[in-house]
Amino acid sequence: MNRTIISDIDGCVFQHKGKLMDIDAPPLPGVVEKVNEWYNDGDVIIFISARPESLRQQTVYQLTNAGIPFHHLILEVNTGVRYLINDTKK
């Protein structure tokens, strides 16, 4: 069964320089290779960010320009603590 990988963007995918979005921020070491590995294995890649919806096009450009594939992009997620609640299946 394939996995669903959910990751924040700033500070997890791209270097975080204290701004909400830095289009010139490079990917963190190993991120491009790892996300491509997951994607090619058939895992679902979901990126989340507190970036506003008005930055969707720039965010998609930043990810694709860096060679980072994904399936879904969820914006305007609170910057506070985040929890994932999931059921268990055999």
Backbone hydrogen bonds in HBPLUS format (Angstrom, degrees):
<---DONOR---> <-ACCEPTOR-->    atom                        ^
c    i                          cat <-CA-CA->   ^        H-A-AA   ^      H-
h    n   atom  resd res      DA  || num        DHA   H-A  angle D-A-AA Bond
n    s   type  num  typ     dist DA aas  dist angle  dist       angle   num
A0044-VAL N   A0003-ARG O   2.94 MM  41  6.37 160.1  1.98 156.5 158.0     1
A0005-ILE N   A0044-VAL O   2.74 MM  39  6.02 164.6  1.76 170.4 175.9     2
A0046-ILE N   A0005-ILE O   2.79 MM  41  6.06 164.1  1.81 171.5 173.2     3
A0007-SER N   A0046-ILE O   2.93 MM  39  6.42 156.6  1.98 160.9 168.7     4
A0048-ILE N   A0007-SER O   2.86 MM  41  6.09 154.7  1.93 143.6 149.0     5
A0012-CYS N   A0009-ILE O   3.19 MM   3  5.33 154.1  2.26 113.5 120.9     6
A0013-VAL N   A0009-ILE O   2.73 MM   4  4.88 167.0  1.75 145.5 146.1     7
A0014-PHE N   A0009-ILE O   3.12 MM   5  6.21 161.0  2.16 144.5 149.2     8
A0011-GLY N   A0014-PHE O   2.77 MM   3  5.55 157.4  1.82 161.1 167.6     9
A0028-LEU N   A0013-VAL O   2.80 MM  15  5.78 159.2  1.85 144.7 147.9    10
A0015-GLN N   A0026-PRO O   3.00 MM  11  6.02 165.5  2.02 169.7 167.9    11
A0025-ALA N   A0022-ASP O   2.90 MM   3  5.32 167.3  1.91 119.5 123.6    12
A0031-VAL N   A0028-LEU O   3.20 MM   3  5.74 166.7  2.22 135.7 138.8    13
A0034-LYS N   A0030-GLY O   3.03 MM   4  6.10 163.1  2.05 150.3 155.5    14
A0035-VAL N   A0031-VAL O   2.90 MM   4  5.98 176.0  1.90 162.9 163.8    15
A0036-ASN N   A0032-VAL O   3.08 MM   4  6.12 159.8  2.12 144.7 150.8    16
A0037-GLU N   A0033-GLU O   2.94 MM   4  6.13 147.8  2.04 142.9 152.1    17
A0038-TRP N   A0034-LYS O   2.97 MM   4  6.30 163.8  2.00 155.4 158.2    18
A0039-TYR N   A0035-VAL O   2.88 MM   4  6.04 168.4  1.89 153.0 156.7    19
A0040-ASN N   A0036-ASN O   2.84 MM   4  5.92 163.3  1.87 147.3 152.0    20
A0041-ASP N   A0037-GLU O   2.96 MM   4  6.12 133.0  2.18 140.8 153.5    21
A0041-ASP N   A0038-TRP O   3.11 MM   3  5.05 129.9  2.37  94.4 108.2    22
A0043-ASP N   A0038-TRP O   3.01 MM   5  5.36 155.0  2.08 157.5 149.5    23
A0042-GLY N   A0039-TYR O   3.01 MM   3  5.27 157.1  2.07 106.8 113.8    24
A0071-HIS N   A0045-ILE O   2.90 MM  26  5.37 166.2  1.92 143.7 147.8    25
A0072-HIS N   A0045-ILE O   3.24 MM  27  6.67 157.8  2.29 153.8 157.8    26
A0047-PHE N   A0072-HIS O   3.02 MM  25  6.36 166.4  2.04 152.7 152.0    27
A0074-ILE N   A0047-PHE O   2.83 MM  27  6.24 166.4  1.85 161.2 165.2    28
A0049-SER N   A0074-ILE O   3.00 MM  25  6.50 133.5  2.22 156.6 166.5    29
A0077-VAL N   A0049-SER O   2.98 MM  28  5.62 177.6  1.98 134.1 134.2    30
A0076-GLU N   A0051-ARG O   2.90 MM  25  5.49 145.8  2.02 150.2 156.0    31
A0055-LEU N   A0052-PRO O   2.88 MM   3  5.64 166.7  1.90 123.6 128.2    32
A0056-ARG N   A0053-GLU O   3.04 MM   3  5.30 159.8  2.08 120.2 119.4    33
A0059-THR N   A0055-LEU O   2.89 MM   4  6.02 151.8  1.97 152.1 160.9    34
A0060-VAL N   A0056-ARG O   2.86 MM   4  6.12 164.8  1.88 163.0 166.2    35
A0061-TYR N   A0057-GLN O   3.00 MM   4  6.16 159.6  2.05 144.0 150.1    36
A0062-GLN N   A0058-GLN O   2.86 MM   4  6.05 157.8  1.90 143.6 149.8    37
A0063-LEU N   A0059-THR O   2.97 MM   4  6.22 164.0  1.99 154.2 157.3    38
A0064-THR N   A0060-VAL O   2.93 MM   4  6.08 175.3  1.93 157.6 159.1    39
A0065-ASN N   A0061-TYR O   2.75 MM   4  5.67 158.5  1.79 151.5 158.4    40
A0066-ALA N   A0062-GLN O   3.18 MM   4  6.19 139.5  2.35 134.3 143.4    41
A0068-ILE N   A0063-LEU O   2.94 MM   5  5.19 165.0  1.96 151.2 149.5    42
A0067-GLY N   A0064-THR O   3.00 MM   3  4.98 153.6  2.08 100.5 108.8    43
